[in-house]
């Protein structure tokens, strides 16, 4: 596997065009960057970015995804080439979704991965906290998430499982404020999770990071030949990449941890955000660039994957997980997934340390 690059374009009124076998980036008719196409996996444009038709055709021919997002990271459109993958795998995928027991087993694994990783965020926060009361609050939050993990194997259906996931998210975001350094809390307090639009600075930062992970997860799903629109945990809706949302669940805490790092180290401050009329909050232009750079650097760091038993760059983990999911879809259903939340047909969530 090769960790190819994603080009993130965050400057408004940038123009992208084809220049032989390279993508040329222009701002006010001045060339700022040239990128060889064979180095690219995808191009993600935030806000008002122009593109030439020859470039869009070439990206489609080279199977380089083009993703358009608004300035807050909300999805607008995606250009793709011919559908990749084996049609037999997609047929198996669609059949598995209609198998209630199989869907529950796979969905349980996604939720388990997310809850385990959110628990690691709180446990790490508790280890680094300086005030005893805050240590107690974060430890209690981690214990609540451990109780959710114990309850997952007995969830009888998707509705109950989604309820457990929702309650775990509420508990987690309720404790997350205490992981922010005291000097930053006045500016980066969250009143729960808000989106479309984000209503505070931390939510704006999280939404931006989630959008980038979403792109990587969808690209990974398409690369292995699964249908990104048909999920197990998230309900199927028109225009919704439900399977990409499923796969992304265990990556959300990775985004949370990076957001906390940027805030706690003072790499982002209150002035890096714009509060718009109506209360919507978004990242300012230069701050978006700083977050993208930090995101790309984070993807180069390695983690030890529990199934592969080897170090893998974090940026390749979505593809690893998508391949595990494809293998799971091809194989026979679990005989008894309630023995362990990790025993679901070979699909193993990755775990943060």
C-alpha positions in Angstrom: 0.0 0.0 0.0 1.2 3.5 -0.8 0.2 6.6 1.1 -0.6 9.0 -1.7 -1.3 12.7 -1.2 -4.5 14.6 -0.9 -4.2 18.2 -2.1 -6.3 20.5 0.1 -7.1 23.9 -1.4 -8.3 26.4 1.2 -7.7 29.8 -0.4 -10.7 31.4 -1.9 -10.6 32.4 -5.6 -7.8 29.9 -6.3 -7.9 28.4 -9.8 -6.8 24.9 -10.6 -5.8 23.8 -14.2 -4.1 21.0 -16.1 -0.5 21.6 -17.2 0.6 18.5 -19.1 0.8 15.8 -16.4 0.7 18.2 -13.5 -2.0 20.1 -11.6 -1.2 23.8 -11.5 -2.5 26.0 -8.7 -2.9 29.7 -9.5 -3.9 32.7 -7.3 -4.6 35.9 -9.2 -3.0 34.4 -12.3 0.2 33.7 -10.5 1.4 30.1 -10.2 1.7 29.0 -6.6 2.2 25.3 -6.9 2.6 22.4 -9.4 1.8 18.9 -8.3 2.4 15.8 -10.5 -0.9 14.0 -11.0 0.7 10.6 -10.2 1.3 11.8 -6.7 -2.3 12.5 -6.0 -5.1 10.4 -4.6 -7.7 13.2 -4.3 -8.2 16.9 -4.5 -10.3 18.6 -1.8 -11.4 22.2 -2.4 -12.8 24.4 0.4 -15.0 27.4 -0.5 -14.8 29.3 -3.8 -12.2 27.5 -6.0 -12.3 27.4 -9.8 -11.3 24.4 -11.9 -10.7 24.0 -15.6 -12.7 21.4 -17.6 -9.6 19.6 -18.9 -8.4 19.2 -15.4 -11.7 17.7 -14.2 -11.7 15.2 -17.2 -8.1 14.2 -16.4 -8.8 13.7 -12.7 -11.7 11.4 -13.6 -9.5 9.5 -16.1 -6.8 9.0 -13.5 -9.4 8.0 -10.8 -8.3 11.0 -8.6 -11.3 12.1 -6.6 -12.4 15.7 -6.7 -14.3 16.8 -3.6 -16.0 20.2 -3.1 -16.7 21.5 0.4 -17.9 24.8 1.7 -15.7 26.8 4.0 -16.9 24.9 7.1 -16.1 21.6 5.5 -19.7 20.7 4.7 -19.9 18.4 1.6 -21.1 20.0 -1.6 -20.2 17.7 -4.5 -17.8 14.9 -5.6 -16.5 14.1 -9.1 -15.4 10.5 -9.7 -14.4 8.4 -12.6 -15.7 4.9 -13.5 -16.9 2.8 -10.5 -14.0 0.7 -9.2 -14.3 -2.7 -7.7 -16.0 -6.0 -8.3 -19.7 -6.0 -9.0 -20.0 -9.3 -7.1 -18.6 -7.7 -4.0 -21.2 -4.9 -4.3 -24.0 -7.5 -4.7 -22.7 -9.3 -1.6 -22.6 -6.0 0.2 -26.2 -5.2 -0.6 -27.3 -8.7 0.4 -25.5 -8.4 3.7 -27.3 -5.2 4.5 -30.6 -7.0 4.3 -29.4 -9.6 6.8 -30.4 -8.0 10.2 -28.1 -10.2 12.3 -25.1 -9.5 10.1 -25.8 -5.7 10.0 -26.1 -5.6 13.8 -22.8 -7.5 14.1 -20.9 -5.1 11.9 -22.5 -2.0 13.3 -21.6 -3.2 16.8 -18.0 -3.4 15.8 -18.0 0.2 14.4 -19.6 1.5 17.7 -17.1 -0.5 19.8 -14.2 1.0 17.9 -15.5 4.5 18.4 -16.3 4.1 22.1 -12.9 2.5 22.8 -11.1 5.4 21.1 -13.2 8.1 22.8 -12.5 6.4 26.1 -8.7 6.6 25.3 -9.1 10.4 24.8 -10.6 10.9 28.2 -8.2 8.5 29.9 -5.3 10.4 28.4 -6.8 13.7 29.5 -7.1 12.3 33.1 -3.5 11.4 33.1 -2.4 14.9 32.0 -4.9 16.8 34.2 -3.4 18.8 37.1 -6.5 19.3 39.2 -7.8 16.4 41.2 -11.4 17.2 40.6 -10.8 17.2 36.9 -9.0 13.9 37.1 -12.1 12.5 38.9 -14.5 13.9 36.2 -12.5 12.5 33.3 -12.0 9.1 35.0 -15.8 8.9 35.7 -16.4 9.7 32.0 -14.1 7.0 30.9 -15.8 4.5 33.3 -19.2 5.4 31.8 -17.8 4.6 28.4 -16.4 1.3 29.7 -20.0 0.5 30.9 -21.3 1.2 27.3 -18.7 -1.2 25.9 -19.9 -3.9 28.3 -23.5 -3.3 27.2 -22.8 -3.5 23.4 -22.8 -7.3 23.1 -26.3 -7.5 24.5 -27.9 -4.9 22.2 -30.7 -6.8 20.5 -31.2 -4.6 17.5 -29.9 -1.5 15.7 -32.2 0.9 17.4 -30.9 -0.1 20.9 -27.3 0.0 19.5 -27.7 3.5 18.2 -29.2 4.5 21.5 -26.1 3.2 23.3 -23.9 5.0 20.8 -25.8 8.3 21.2 -25.7 8.1 25.0 -21.9 7.4 24.9 -21.4 10.4 22.6 -23.4 12.6 25.0 -21.3 11.5 28.0 -18.1 11.9 26.0 -18.7 15.4 24.8 -19.9 16.4 28.2 -16.5 15.5 29.6 -14.4 16.7 26.7 -14.4 20.3 27.9 -12.2 19.2 30.8 -9.5 18.0 28.5 -9.0 21.6 27.2 -6.4 23.5 29.1 -7.9 26.0 31.7 -6.3 28.9 29.9 -8.2 28.0 26.7 -11.6 27.0 28.1 -13.2 30.5 27.9 -12.8 30.3 24.1 -13.1 26.6 23.4 -16.1 25.5 25.5 -18.6 23.2 23.9 -22.2 22.9 24.8 -22.6 19.5 23.3 -22.0 18.7 19.6 -23.4 21.2 17.1 -23.1 21.3 13.4 -24.8 22.7 10.2 -23.7 25.2 11.4 -21.2 24.8 14.3 -22.1 27.1 17.1 -18.8 27.4 18.9 -15.1 27.3 18.0 -14.4 23.7 19.1 -17.4 22.4 17.1 -16.2 24.4 14.1 -12.7 22.8 14.4 -14.1 19.3 14.8 -16.4 19.7 11.8 -13.5 20.7 9.7 -11.4 17.8 10.7 -14.3 15.3 10.4 -14.9 16.5 6.8 -11.3 15.6 5.9 -11.5 12.1 7.6 -14.8 11.6 5.8 -13.2 12.2 2.5 -10.5 9.6 3.3 -13.0 7.0 4.5 -15.2 7.4 1.4 -12.1 7.2 -0.9 -11.0 4.0 0.9 -14.4 2.4 0.6 -14.5 3.1 -3.1 -11.0 1.9 -3.6 -11.9 -1.6 -2.3 -15.1 -1.7 -4.4 -17.8 -1.4 -1.7 -20.8 0.9 -2.1 -20.3 4.0 0.0 -24.1 4.8 0.0 -25.2 1.6 1.7 -24.3 1.4 5.4 -24.8 -1.0 8.3 -25.0 1.4 11.3 -26.2 4.6 9.6 -29.6 4.4 7.9 -29.7 4.6 4.1 -30.9 8.0 2.8 -30.7 9.6 -0.6 -27.4 11.4 -1.0 -25.9 10.1 2.2 -22.6 8.2 2.1 -23.8 5.9 5.0 -21.0 3.3 4.8 -18.4 6.1 4.8 -20.0 7.4 7.9 -19.9 3.9 9.4 -16.2 3.5 8.8 -15.5 7.0 10.0 -16.9 6.5 13.5 -13.7 5.0 14.9 -11.7 7.9 13.3 -13.6 10.7 15.0 -11.6 10.4 18.2 -8.4 10.8 16.1 -9.8 14.1 14.9 -10.8 15.0 18.5 -7.3 14.4 19.8 -5.7 16.5 17.0 -8.2 19.3 17.8 -7.3 19.2 21.5 -3.6 19.3 20.6 -3.9 22.3 18.4 -5.9 24.2 21.1 -3.9 23.1 24.1 -0.6 24.0 22.5 -1.8 27.4 21.4 -1.5 26.7 17.7 -5.1 28.0 17.4 -6.6 30.8 19.4 -9.9 32.7 19.5 -8.9 35.1 16.7 -8.5 32.2 14.3 -12.3 31.8 14.1 -15.0 34.0 12.6 -18.4 34.3 14.3 -21.0 35.1 11.6 -24.4 36.6 11.8 -26.8 34.1 13.3 -24.1 32.5 15.5 -22.4 30.2 13.0 -18.7 29.8 13.6 -16.0 29.0 11.1 -12.2 28.8 10.8 -10.4 31.8 9.3 -8.4 31.2 6.1 -4.9 31.0 7.5 -6.1 28.8 10.4 -7.6 26.4 7.9 -4.2 26.0 6.3 -2.6 25.4 9.7 -5.2 22.7 10.5 -4.7 21.0 7.1 -0.9 20.9 7.6 -1.3 19.4 11.1 -3.8 16.9 9.7 -1.4 15.7 7.0 1.4 15.4 9.5 -0.8 13.4 11.8 -1.6 11.0 9.0 2.2 10.2 8.6 2.4 9.0 12.2 2.3 5.3 12.8 0.0 3.2 14.9 0.1 -0.5 15.8 -2.9 -2.2 14.2 -4.4 -4.9 16.5 -5.0 -7.4 13.6 -2.0 -6.8 11.4 0.3 -6.7 14.5 2.5 -4.1 12.7 3.0 -0.4 12.5 0.8 1.3 9.9 0.8 5.0 8.9 -2.4 6.5 10.2 -3.3 7.8 6.8 -3.4 4.2 5.5 -5.7 2.9 8.3 -8.9 3.8 6.5 -7.8 1.6 3.5 -6.8 -1.2 5.9 -10.2 -1.0 7.6 -12.1 -0.8 4.3 -10.2 -4.0 3.1 -11.1 -5.7 6.4 -14.7 -4.7 5.8 -14.7 -6.0 2.3 -13.3 -9.4 3.5 -16.0 -9.4 6.2 -18.7 -8.9 3.5 -17.4 -11.7 1.4 -17.2 -14.2 4.3 -20.0 -16.0 6.1 -21.9 -14.3 8.9 -20.8 -14.5 12.6 -22.1 -17.6 14.4 -22.2 -15.8 17.7 -20.8 -12.2 17.7 -22.1 -11.7 21.3 -19.1 -13.5 22.6 -17.0 -10.4 21.9 -17.6 -7.0 20.3 -14.3 -7.6 18.3 -15.3 -11.0 17.0 -17.5 -9.8 14.1 -16.6 -11.8 11.0 -12.9 -10.6 11.1 -13.6 -6.9 11.2 -11.4 -5.5 14.0 -11.6 -1.8 15.0 -8.2 -0.1 15.4 -7.5 1.3 18.9 -5.7 4.5 20.0 -3.2 4.3 22.8 
